[in-house]
């Protein structure tokens, strides 16, 4: 197995600066923020940006990995505080609001729920999918969620609800209502 060399101090500073500037640029302009502008604002050349982050998706993931991991950890916190069905609904609401309010996050989470996506096998995608799996399975054991529902389906539906809520209100204030409407069909006895 090849040995990975640690980054030089200047390379580490460039990497950290790129992440900081990228997060600001994605917040301002969404996931389509100019990569050349990000490099320029970070005080590095485009080659340095692409050396650290070969694709836009790589940069987006790196900029939001802490948020994604916190989102996954929040699933466990809610599971410890609420009954399983309520924990799932609350978590999906928080994920949806976060996806709407943090520009670029919805596209990143959308990648986590798309078949064959580049995010699905990453730490970000795995964290979100594992959190959803734990909550869905607990709700199914509790009897508050149909047993024929897959965790990835719940994530896809929640992503769609976030998109619908964003159309109604860019702050996501309608997301709880839309999730409630959705979950009626996910309960045992609901129709597919």
C-alpha positions, 0 to 999 in steps of 0.5 A: 500500500503506498504511503500518503505524504502529509501536505506541506504547510503552504499546500495545507493553507491553500487547501483550507483557504479554498474550502473557506472561499468555496463555502462563501461562494456557494452560499452566495451563488449556489452550486454553480459558483465560478470555480475560477472566481473561487481560485482567484478569491483564495489567492491561488491559480486554477491549477491549485484548485483542480489539484486539490479538487478535480471536480466541482462535486469534489469541492462541494463535498469538501466544503459541506462535509462538516454540515453533512456529518452534523446532519447525520449525527442529528439523526441519532440525537433525535432518535434518542429524544423522540419516538422513531416515527417522530424522529424520522419526520423531524430529521427529514424536516431539518434536512429539507430546511437545511437543503433549502437555506444552505445554497448548494446543499440541495444539489449535494444531497440530491447527488446522495439519493441518485442512483450511480451518483458520485456522492453515493459512495463518499463519506457524505453520501454514506453518512446521510444514507446510513442516518436515514437507514437507522431512522427508517428501520426504527420507524418500521420496527415501531410500526409507524412506517410501512415495511416496504419502504426503502431508506433511499426512497424516503430520502428521494421523497424528502428531497422532492418535498424540499424542492416543492417547499422551496417553490412555495417559500424560499425559506422552507416554511412549508416543508413541515406541512408537505412532509406531513402530507407525504408521510400519510402515504408512508404509514402502514395502510397507506396506498402506493 
